[in-house]
Amino acid sequence: MSALAAALEGREVVVCAGPGGVGKTTSAAAIGLAMAARGRRVAVLTIDPARRLADSLGLEEIGGEERRVDPERLSAAGVEASGELWAAMLDAKRTWDELIERHAPDERTRDAVLGNRIYKELSSAVAGSQEYMAMEKLHELHAEGRYDLLVLDTPPTRNALDFLDAPERLSRFIDSRSLRLFLRGNRGSLKLLGRSSQALFAVLRRITGVDLLEDMAEFFHSFGGMSEGFERRAREVNALLADGARTTFVVVASPAEEAVDEAIFFRRRLRESGLPFGAAVVNRVHSAPGAMADPGLQGELVELVGENLARRVVRNDGDWRALAERDRLGLERLAAELEGELLVRVPDLDDDVHDLDGLVRVNEHLFASETTSRRRARLA
């Protein structure tokens, strides 16, 4: 068993987090593929609307409902999966609606909230609502128990502060004095707003014909009866994320300076929050080439291909060595932060990873000892 497979052993949730553009979605899909090959029923979830996950898994499209990756496609890519691989793109708006439907005490309250203008804005545009709903959907699927493992592809790292804090922020909002003012359920309590605010709402009502105060009062009054359910779910989400026996975080980065900075930032954030860390995966690592820097070899190259082409080859060799040195320094800095924790390196591959064959190549490095032994067994 490889070191990464051991780190994921027995886990029910793997959260892949890190900056954008470093192969995070690819890593999440590759982990899901590898775990399905080990006999687990896996769902890979993303809240990024990009098509990369669908393309990598050979799916026409991914929506809010999980879709299974065709076993025949897996077999064609050389993956004999004894488990199952599913994928879904989390729909924050739909998840909000499902939450309201689940927690509303009756149909009248449900319809009042779903049809309210304030709710429609809250469920679509409020900062952090997408991240919270991703956590809510993750919790829902975990509670249903239909999958052995859920792999979540998160937003870029700096937004992950919203992602990590979203359940707690919702709890604070529900418990806030301002919300409880509205939860008293009478329009008279809105008179406590300042005169300037009341004047503004009055002007808006004359111009648009929309009574925002009335909408707010109706929404918060209807929402109030569901606040306890939301608070309970937020606590359960936090508990799931913090449970190291069930959940682990995998930080994904590249060796570039900014990406390493963000990986270090996120690792520290996990540590401060008491959240379980499994491994750091560094993609697109350049390694130093052979002995091209030897002047004697350069002379032989001129004789073989001519001076112009030889000059280009030497210049390319120098650029590659510079990248390899940059990557070495970045890896050393990240390794120092991890202090012996698992760091998995994936080299810069010749081709972009855009299909199942590409994910198989990635897994040859993510799960090196496993895939190497299996390949040797097949060759034997």
C-alpha positions in Angstrom: 0.0 0.0 0.0 1.3 3.5 -0.9 1.7 6.2 1.7 -1.2 8.2 0.3 -3.5 5.1 0.2 -2.6 4.5 3.9 -3.4 8.1 4.8 -6.9 7.7 3.2 -7.5 4.3 4.6 -10.8 4.0 6.3 -11.8 7.7 5.7 -15.3 8.5 4.6 -14.6 12.1 3.4 -11.6 13.5 1.6 -11.5 17.3 1.2 -9.1 18.5 -1.6 -8.2 22.1 -1.0 -5.7 24.5 -2.4 -5.2 27.4 -4.8 -6.7 27.5 -8.3 -4.8 26.3 -11.3 -2.7 23.6 -9.6 -4.5 20.5 -10.6 -6.8 20.3 -7.6 -9.9 19.0 -9.5 -7.6 16.5 -11.3 -6.2 15.3 -8.0 -9.7 14.9 -6.5 -10.8 12.9 -9.6 -7.6 10.8 -9.5 -8.1 10.0 -5.8 -11.7 9.0 -6.5 -10.6 6.8 -9.3 -7.9 5.1 -7.2 -10.3 4.4 -4.3 -12.9 3.0 -6.7 -10.2 0.7 -8.1 -9.7 -0.5 -4.5 -13.3 -1.6 -4.2 -14.9 1.5 -2.6 -18.1 3.2 -3.8 -16.9 6.7 -4.4 -18.6 10.0 -5.3 -16.4 13.0 -6.4 -18.1 16.3 -5.7 -17.2 19.8 -7.1 -18.6 23.3 -6.6 -16.6 24.6 -9.5 -18.7 24.8 -12.6 -15.7 24.0 -14.9 -16.0 21.0 -17.2 -12.6 19.6 -16.3 -14.1 17.0 -13.9 -16.7 15.8 -16.4 -14.1 15.6 -19.1 -11.6 13.8 -16.9 -14.1 11.1 -15.9 -15.5 10.7 -19.4 -18.9 12.1 -18.6 -21.0 14.2 -21.1 -21.9 16.5 -18.3 -22.2 16.7 -14.5 -25.2 18.2 -12.7 -26.6 18.3 -9.2 -27.4 14.6 -9.2 -24.6 12.1 -9.0 -23.8 10.3 -12.2 -21.9 7.0 -12.4 -18.7 6.7 -14.6 -19.3 3.9 -17.1 -17.4 0.8 -15.9 -16.6 0.0 -19.5 -14.8 3.3 -19.9 -12.8 2.5 -16.8 -11.9 -0.8 -18.1 -10.8 0.7 -21.5 -8.5 3.0 -19.5 -6.9 0.0 -17.8 -8.8 0.4 -14.5 -10.3 -2.8 -13.3 -12.5 -1.1 -10.6 -14.1 -3.5 -8.2 -15.9 -0.5 -6.7 -18.0 2.3 -8.3 -17.1 5.9 -9.3 -19.7 8.6 -9.3 -19.5 12.4 -9.8 -21.7 15.5 -9.2 -21.5 19.3 -9.3 -23.1 20.8 -6.2 -25.9 23.3 -6.9 -26.0 25.8 -4.0 -29.4 27.2 -4.9 -31.0 23.8 -5.2 -29.4 22.7 -1.9 -30.8 25.8 -0.2 -34.3 24.9 -1.5 -34.0 21.3 -0.3 -33.0 22.5 3.1 -36.1 24.8 3.3 -38.3 21.9 2.2 -36.8 19.6 4.8 -37.0 22.0 7.8 -40.2 23.9 7.1 -42.9 22.9 9.6 -45.6 22.9 7.0 -46.3 23.6 3.3 -47.5 27.1 3.9 -44.2 28.1 5.6 -42.2 26.3 2.9 -44.0 28.1 0.1 -43.7 31.5 1.9 -39.9 31.2 2.2 -39.3 29.8 -1.3 -41.4 32.5 -2.9 -39.9 35.4 -0.9 -37.7 37.9 -2.7 -35.3 38.2 0.3 -34.8 34.4 0.3 -34.1 34.3 -3.4 -31.3 36.8 -3.0 -30.0 35.2 0.1 -29.8 31.7 -1.5 -28.1 33.0 -4.6 -25.8 35.9 -3.7 -24.9 36.0 0.0 -21.1 35.6 0.5 -20.3 32.1 1.7 -23.8 30.6 0.9 -22.3 28.5 -1.9 -19.6 27.2 0.4 -22.1 26.4 3.2 -24.4 24.6 0.8 -21.5 22.5 -0.4 -20.9 21.5 3.1 -24.6 20.8 3.6 -24.7 18.6 0.6 -21.6 16.8 1.7 -23.2 16.2 5.1 -26.5 15.0 3.4 -24.8 12.5 1.2 -22.6 11.2 4.1 -25.7 10.8 6.3 -27.5 8.8 3.6 -24.6 6.3 3.6 -24.9 5.5 -0.1 -21.2 6.0 -0.6 -18.1 4.6 1.1 -16.1 7.7 0.3 -16.9 11.3 -0.7 -14.1 13.3 -2.3 -14.8 17.1 -2.3 -13.1 19.5 -4.7 -13.2 22.9 -3.0 -12.9 26.5 -4.2 -9.4 28.1 -4.4 -7.6 28.4 -1.1 -8.2 32.0 -0.1 -12.0 31.3 -0.6 -11.5 28.2 1.6 -11.7 30.5 4.6 -15.4 31.0 3.6 -15.6 27.3 3.1 -14.3 26.4 6.5 -16.1 29.2 8.4 -19.5 28.9 6.5 -21.3 26.6 9.1 -20.1 28.7 12.0 -21.1 32.0 10.2 -24.6 30.7 9.6 -24.9 29.7 13.2 -23.8 33.2 14.3 -26.3 34.8 11.8 -29.2 32.7 13.2 -28.2 33.6 16.7 -27.6 37.3 16.1 -29.6 40.0 17.9 -30.6 41.6 14.5 -32.2 38.4 13.3 -34.0 37.8 16.6 -35.5 41.3 16.2 -37.1 40.2 13.0 -38.1 36.8 14.4 -40.5 38.6 16.8 -42.7 38.5 13.8 -44.4 41.9 13.8 -43.9 44.8 11.6 -43.8 47.1 14.6 -40.4 45.8 15.5 -39.1 47.2 12.2 -39.8 50.7 13.6 -36.6 50.3 15.6 -34.7 50.9 12.4 -33.2 54.3 12.0 -35.2 57.1 10.3 -32.7 57.2 7.4 -33.2 53.5 6.8 -37.0 53.8 6.9 -36.9 56.7 4.5 -34.7 54.7 2.1 -37.1 51.8 2.2 -40.0 54.1 1.6 -38.4 55.7 -1.5 -37.6 52.2 -2.9 -41.2 51.2 -2.3 -42.5 54.2 -4.3 -40.0 53.6 -7.2 -40.2 49.9 -7.5 -43.5 49.0 -6.0 -41.7 46.5 -3.8 -42.1 46.7 0.0 -38.7 45.4 1.2 -39.5 45.9 4.8 -42.6 43.7 4.4 -40.6 41.1 2.5 -37.9 41.1 5.2 -40.5 40.7 8.0 -42.3 37.9 6.2 -39.0 36.1 5.4 -37.5 36.2 8.9 -40.8 35.3 10.5 -41.1 32.2 8.3 -37.4 31.4 8.7 -37.5 31.7 12.4 -39.2 28.3 12.9 -36.4 26.6 11.0 -33.5 28.3 12.8 -33.0 25.4 15.2 -32.7 22.9 12.4 -30.1 25.0 10.6 -28.0 25.4 13.8 -28.1 21.7 14.4 -27.0 20.9 10.8 -24.2 23.5 11.1 -22.9 21.8 14.3 -23.1 18.4 12.6 -21.1 19.7 9.6 -18.4 21.1 11.8 -18.3 17.8 13.7 -17.9 15.8 10.5 -15.1 18.0 9.2 -13.2 17.8 12.6 -13.5 14.0 13.0 -10.1 12.6 12.0 -11.4 9.1 12.0 -13.9 9.9 9.2 -12.5 13.0 7.4 -9.1 14.1 6.1 -7.9 17.1 4.2 -5.5 16.9 1.2 -3.8 20.2 0.3 -3.0 20.4 -3.4 -0.4 22.9 -4.8 2.3 23.4 -7.4 5.9 24.1 -6.6 5.5 27.8 -7.7 6.1 30.4 -5.0 2.6 31.7 -4.7 1.1 28.2 -4.7 3.5 27.1 -2.0 2.6 30.2 0.0 -1.1 29.4 -0.2 -0.5 25.7 0.7 1.4 26.8 3.8 -1.3 29.3 4.7 -4.0 26.6 4.4 -2.0 24.0 6.3 -1.7 26.5 9.2 -5.4 27.3 8.9 -6.2 23.6 9.3 -3.9 23.3 12.3 -5.4 26.4 14.0 -8.9 25.0 13.4 -8.1 21.5 14.7 -9.0 19.9 11.4 -7.4 16.6 10.3 -4.6 16.8 7.7 -3.7 13.8 5.5 -1.2 14.9 2.9 0.1 17.6 0.6 0.1 16.8 -3.1 2.4 18.9 -5.3 1.7 18.7 -9.0 3.8 19.6 -12.1 7.2 19.2 -10.4 10.2 19.7 -12.7 13.2 17.5 -12.1 16.8 18.5 -13.1 17.8 16.9 -16.5 21.0 15.0 -17.2 24.5 16.3 -17.8 23.7 18.8 -20.7 25.7 21.5 -18.8 28.9 19.6 -19.6 30.8 21.7 -22.3 32.0 18.5 -24.0 28.4 17.4 -24.6 27.5 20.8 -25.9 30.3 20.5 -28.5 29.0 17.1 -29.6 25.5 18.5 -29.9 26.8 21.2 -32.3 28.4 18.5 -34.5 25.1 16.5 -34.5 22.5 19.1 -35.2 24.3 22.4 -36.1 25.0 25.5 -34.2 21.6 27.2 -34.3 19.6 24.2 -33.2 22.2 23.4 -30.6 21.9 26.9 -29.1 18.2 26.5 -28.8 18.6 23.1 -27.1 21.1 24.5 -24.6 18.9 27.5 -23.9 15.9 25.2 -23.3 18.1 23.0 -21.0 19.0 26.1 -19.0 15.3 27.1 -18.6 14.4 23.6 -17.5 17.2 23.6 -14.9 15.9 27.0 -13.6 12.4 25.6 -13.2 13.8 22.5 -11.5 15.8 24.6 -9.0 12.7 26.8 -8.4 10.6 23.6 -7.7 13.3 22.2 -5.5 13.3 25.3 -3.3 9.5 25.4 -3.2 9.3 21.7 -2.1 11.9 22.3 0.5 10.0 25.2 2.0 6.7 23.2 2.0 8.4 20.2 3.5 9.9 22.3 6.3 6.3 23.5 7.1 5.0 20.0 7.1 7.7 18.7 9.5 7.6 15.1 8.4 3.9 15.0 7.3 3.2 13.3 4.0 4.2 15.2 0.9 3.5 13.5 -2.5 5.2 14.8 -5.7 3.6 14.4 -9.1 6.0 15.3 -12.0 5.2 17.7 -14.8 3.6 15.3 -17.4 4.1 15.6 -21.1 0.4 16.0 -21.8 -2.5 17.8 -20.2 -4.7 15.6 -18.0 -8.1 15.7 -19.6 -9.4 12.1 -19.6 -9.3 8.8 -17.7 -6.0 7.8 -19.3 -4.5 11.0 -17.9 -5.9 10.2 -14.4 -4.3 6.8 -14.6 -0.9 8.4 -15.3 -1.4 10.8 -12.3 -2.2 7.9 -10.1 1.0 6.1 -11.0 2.7 8.9 -9.0 0.0 9.6 -6.4 -0.1 5.9 -5.5 3.3 4.9 -6.7 3.9 1.7 -4.8 0.4 0.3 -5.6 0.3 1.1 -9.3 3.9 0.0 -9.8 3.3 -3.4 -8.3 0.1 -3.9 -10.2 1.7 -3.0 -13.5 4.6 -5.4 -12.8 2.1 -8.1 -12.0 0.3 -7.5 -15.3 3.6 -7.6 -17.3 4.5 -10.8 -15.5 
